[in-house]
Amino acid sequence: MLKIAVAGASGRMGRMLVQSVLGSGDCTLAGALDIPGSPALGQDAGAFLGQPTGVTIRADLHAAIAGSDVLIDFTRPEGTLAHLTVCHELGVKAVIGTTGFTPQQRALIAAHAEHVAVVLAPNMSVGVNVMLRLLDMAARALGEGYDIEVVEAHHRHKVDAPSGTALAMGEVLAAARGVDLATHGVLSRHGHTGERPPGAIGFATVRGGDIVGDHTVLFAGTGERIEITHRSTSRANYAEGSLRAARFLAGQPRGLFGMDQVLGLAPR
């Protein structure tokens, strides 16, 4: 049995991860952690399901992570880095679905991955990662005659924009066109913007309600439009992808990996 610890165990994604671990046939819940002051501290991690696990939600990182094979973390960048430091100390591998990292923070994750195996992905959904492959193919085939817009929608509680998934899509699109997203990405529009710059990759953000996650990439040409869309109706797909990533890590001593490697997709 693969021993899994879950960060942010009382949050929306944390609870879905706990439920998925408990429902799997080859994983067991070995740890659960949350921030100091959380009302869930001291509770059984499966209490919300009415399914006692014997695993108490803790704020002590070492106590919560020790004895686990893999930590799955969908929290905030600062928290994830603190958790990863402890994983490094304890030799625990990590699946990171947290988004919003700065380049410097991503460099820190890469440094930790020289010692413990880490899967880092802006989206753990199998469907989204297949979509990334489709976007690469479409951008290469359609060429510069098609304008590209990335539209994403998430729930009102999401704190970063554009989403990490939307930015990952932008990176794939930019690479397929042989340009740098930093120079060709248009992250906001306001006022008199003038005509659309040639080769721009535009982004639009929607926040509201309980939208789990919608992403559409529009290729707008002359006389036709192509749209590739992925919609998440439940966080279960993120949880199942995370478990696939955890199983992949079981055979990796160290290194930084993406979901394309977990799923056996050809390098982008």
C-alpha positions as CSV (number, residue, x, y, z in Angstrom):
1,M,0.0,0.0,0.0
2,L,1.3,3.4,-0.9
3,K,1.2,5.7,2.1
4,I,-0.2,9.1,1.3
5,A,-0.2,12.4,3.3
6,V,-2.6,15.2,2.3
7,A,-1.9,18.9,2.8
8,G,-4.8,21.2,3.5
9,A,-6.9,18.2,4.5
10,S,-10.0,20.1,5.6
11,G,-10.2,22.2,2.4
12,R,-12.3,21.4,-0.7
13,M,-9.5,19.8,-2.6
14,G,-8.0,18.2,0.5
15,R,-11.3,16.5,1.3
16,M,-11.6,15.2,-2.2
17,L,-8.0,13.8,-2.0
18,V,-8.8,12.1,1.4
19,Q,-11.9,10.6,-0.1
20,S,-10.0,9.3,-3.2
21,V,-7.2,7.8,-1.1
22,L,-9.7,6.0,1.1
23,G,-11.6,4.7,-2.0
24,S,-8.5,3.4,-3.7
25,G,-7.4,-0.1,-3.5
26,D,-3.7,0.5,-3.4
27,C,-3.2,3.6,-1.2
28,T,-3.7,4.3,2.5
29,L,-4.0,7.6,4.3
30,A,-0.9,8.1,6.5
31,G,-1.0,11.8,7.3
32,A,-3.2,14.9,7.2
33,L,-2.1,18.4,7.8
34,D,-3.7,21.9,7.9
35,I,-2.7,25.4,9.0
36,P,-2.3,26.4,12.6
37,G,-5.6,27.7,13.9
38,S,-7.7,25.6,11.6
39,P,-10.9,24.4,13.3
40,A,-10.2,20.9,11.8
41,L,-7.1,20.4,13.9
42,G,-7.4,17.3,16.1
43,Q,-10.2,15.9,14.1
44,D,-10.1,12.5,12.3
45,A,-9.3,13.2,8.6
46,G,-12.3,11.1,7.6
47,A,-14.8,12.6,10.0
48,F,-16.6,14.6,7.2
49,L,-17.3,11.2,5.5
50,G,-18.4,9.5,8.7
51,Q,-15.5,7.1,8.0
52,P,-12.9,7.1,10.8
53,T,-9.4,6.7,9.6
54,G,-7.3,6.9,12.7
55,V,-5.4,9.7,11.1
56,T,-5.6,13.1,13.0
57,I,-5.3,16.4,11.2
58,R,-2.2,18.1,12.5
59,A,-0.4,21.4,12.1
60,D,3.0,19.9,13.0
61,L,4.5,19.3,9.6
62,H,7.1,16.7,10.7
63,A,4.5,14.7,12.7
64,A,1.9,14.9,9.8
65,I,4.3,13.9,7.0
66,A,6.6,11.4,8.7
67,G,5.9,7.8,7.9
68,S,4.4,8.7,4.5
69,D,5.7,7.8,1.0
70,V,4.2,10.8,-0.8
71,L,2.7,14.1,0.2
72,I,-0.1,15.5,-2.1
73,D,-0.3,19.3,-1.8
74,F,-2.9,21.7,-3.3
75,T,-2.4,24.6,-1.0
76,R,-0.6,28.0,-1.4
77,P,2.9,28.6,-2.7
78,E,4.4,29.6,0.6
79,G,2.8,26.7,2.4
80,T,3.8,24.2,-0.3
81,L,7.5,25.3,-0.1
82,A,7.5,24.9,3.7
83,H,6.0,21.4,3.3
84,L,8.5,20.5,0.6
85,T,11.4,21.5,2.8
86,V,10.2,19.0,5.4
87,C,9.6,16.3,2.6
88,H,13.3,16.9,1.7
89,E,14.4,16.4,5.3
90,L,12.3,13.2,5.7
91,G,12.9,11.7,2.2
92,V,9.1,11.9,1.4
93,K,8.2,12.4,-2.3
94,A,5.7,15.1,-3.3
95,V,2.9,15.7,-5.8
96,I,2.3,19.4,-6.1
97,G,-0.9,20.8,-7.7
98,T,-0.5,24.3,-6.1
99,T,-0.4,27.2,-8.6
100,G,0.9,30.7,-8.5
101,F,4.6,30.1,-8.0
102,T,7.1,32.7,-9.0
103,P,10.1,31.8,-11.1
104,Q,12.3,31.9,-7.9
105,Q,9.9,29.6,-6.1
106,R,9.9,27.1,-9.0
107,A,13.7,27.2,-8.8
108,L,13.5,26.2,-5.2
109,I,11.2,23.3,-6.0
110,A,13.7,22.1,-8.7
111,A,16.5,22.3,-6.1
112,H,14.5,20.1,-3.7
113,A,13.8,17.7,-6.6
114,E,17.5,17.0,-6.8
115,H,17.1,15.0,-3.6
116,V,13.4,13.8,-3.6
117,A,11.1,12.9,-6.5
118,V,8.5,15.6,-7.2
119,V,5.6,15.8,-9.7
120,L,4.8,19.5,-10.3
121,A,1.8,20.3,-12.6
122,P,-0.6,23.3,-12.8
123,N,-3.4,20.8,-13.4
124,M,-3.5,17.1,-12.4
125,S,-6.5,16.3,-14.6
126,V,-5.8,13.6,-17.2
127,G,-8.1,15.4,-19.6
128,V,-6.4,18.8,-19.3
129,N,-3.0,17.2,-20.0
130,V,-4.4,15.5,-23.1
131,M,-5.7,18.9,-24.1
132,L,-2.2,20.4,-23.8
133,R,-1.0,17.9,-26.3
134,L,-4.0,18.8,-28.6
135,L,-3.1,22.5,-28.3
136,D,0.4,21.9,-29.4
137,M,-0.7,20.0,-32.4
138,A,-3.3,22.7,-33.3
139,A,-1.0,25.6,-32.9
140,R,1.7,24.0,-35.1
141,A,-0.8,23.0,-37.8
142,L,-2.8,26.2,-37.9
143,G,0.1,28.6,-37.9
144,E,0.1,32.4,-37.5
145,G,-3.0,33.0,-39.6
146,Y,-5.1,32.2,-36.5
147,D,-5.4,34.5,-33.5
148,I,-5.2,32.7,-30.1
149,E,-7.3,33.5,-27.0
150,V,-7.3,31.5,-23.8
151,V,-10.4,31.9,-21.7
152,E,-10.6,30.4,-18.2
153,A,-13.3,30.4,-15.5
154,H,-13.1,29.4,-11.8
155,H,-14.9,29.8,-8.5
156,R,-15.1,33.0,-6.5
157,H,-12.5,31.8,-4.0
158,K,-9.6,31.4,-6.4
159,V,-6.9,33.9,-5.6
160,D,-4.6,33.8,-8.7
161,A,-5.3,34.9,-12.2
162,P,-4.9,33.8,-14.9
163,S,-5.0,30.2,-13.6
164,G,-1.9,28.1,-13.6
165,T,-3.6,25.8,-16.1
166,A,-4.3,28.8,-18.5
167,L,-0.7,29.9,-18.2
168,A,0.5,26.3,-18.9
169,M,-1.7,26.3,-22.0
170,G,-0.2,29.7,-23.0
171,E,3.3,28.3,-22.6
172,V,2.5,25.3,-24.9
173,L,1.0,27.6,-27.5
174,A,3.9,30.0,-27.4
175,A,6.4,27.1,-27.7
176,A,4.5,25.7,-30.6
177,R,4.8,29.0,-32.4
178,G,8.4,29.5,-31.4
179,V,7.8,32.6,-29.3
180,D,8.2,33.7,-25.7
181,L,4.9,34.0,-23.7
182,A,6.5,36.7,-21.6
183,T,6.6,39.0,-24.7
184,H,3.6,37.7,-26.6
185,G,1.1,37.1,-23.8
186,V,-1.6,39.7,-23.3
187,L,-2.9,39.2,-19.8
188,S,-5.3,42.1,-19.6
189,R,-7.1,44.7,-21.8
190,H,-8.5,48.0,-20.8
191,G,-9.3,51.3,-22.5
192,H,-8.1,52.1,-26.0
193,T,-5.9,49.1,-26.8
194,G,-5.5,49.6,-30.5
195,E,-5.6,46.7,-32.9
196,R,-4.6,43.2,-31.8
197,P,-0.8,42.8,-32.0
198,P,0.2,40.2,-34.5
199,G,1.1,36.9,-32.8
200,A,-0.4,37.9,-29.5
201,I,-1.7,35.2,-27.2
202,G,-4.6,36.7,-25.2
203,F,-6.0,35.7,-21.9
204,A,-9.4,36.4,-20.3
205,T,-10.4,35.5,-16.7
206,V,-13.8,34.8,-15.2
207,R,-14.4,34.4,-11.5
208,G,-17.7,33.5,-9.9
209,G,-19.9,31.0,-8.0
210,D,-18.7,27.4,-7.6
211,I,-17.1,26.9,-11.1
212,V,-14.6,24.1,-10.6
213,G,-12.6,25.0,-13.7
214,D,-13.3,25.7,-17.4
215,H,-10.6,26.4,-20.0
216,T,-11.2,27.2,-23.7
217,V,-8.6,28.0,-26.3
218,L,-10.0,29.8,-29.3
219,F,-8.1,29.8,-32.6
220,A,-9.8,32.5,-34.7
221,G,-9.0,32.5,-38.4
222,T,-10.5,34.1,-41.4
223,G,-13.9,32.5,-42.1
224,E,-13.6,29.9,-39.3
225,R,-13.0,29.4,-35.6
226,I,-11.7,26.4,-33.8
227,E,-12.4,26.0,-30.0
228,I,-10.8,23.3,-27.8
229,T,-12.5,23.2,-24.3
230,H,-12.1,21.3,-21.1
231,R,-14.6,21.6,-18.3
232,S,-14.2,20.2,-14.8
233,T,-17.5,19.5,-13.1
234,S,-15.9,17.9,-10.0
235,R,-12.5,18.0,-8.3
236,A,-12.5,14.2,-8.4
237,N,-10.6,14.3,-11.7
238,Y,-7.8,16.3,-10.0
239,A,-7.7,13.8,-7.2
240,E,-7.5,10.8,-9.4
241,G,-4.8,12.4,-11.5
242,S,-2.9,13.1,-8.3
243,L,-3.0,9.4,-7.3
244,R,-1.7,8.4,-10.7
245,A,1.2,10.9,-10.1
246,A,1.8,9.4,-6.6
247,R,2.0,5.9,-8.1
248,F,4.4,7.1,-10.7
249,L,6.7,8.6,-8.0
250,A,6.9,5.2,-6.3
251,G,9.4,4.2,-8.9
252,Q,11.4,7.4,-9.0
253,P,14.2,8.1,-6.4
254,R,14.5,11.8,-7.3
255,G,13.8,14.3,-10.1
256,L,11.3,16.8,-11.2
257,F,8.5,15.5,-13.4
258,G,5.3,16.7,-15.1
259,M,2.0,15.0,-15.8
260,D,3.1,14.4,-19.4
261,Q,5.7,12.0,-18.0
262,V,3.2,10.5,-15.5
263,L,0.8,9.8,-18.4
264,G,3.4,8.6,-20.9
265,L,2.7,11.4,-23.3
266,A,5.4,12.4,-25.8
267,P,7.5,15.3,-24.6
268,R,6.0,18.7,-25.7
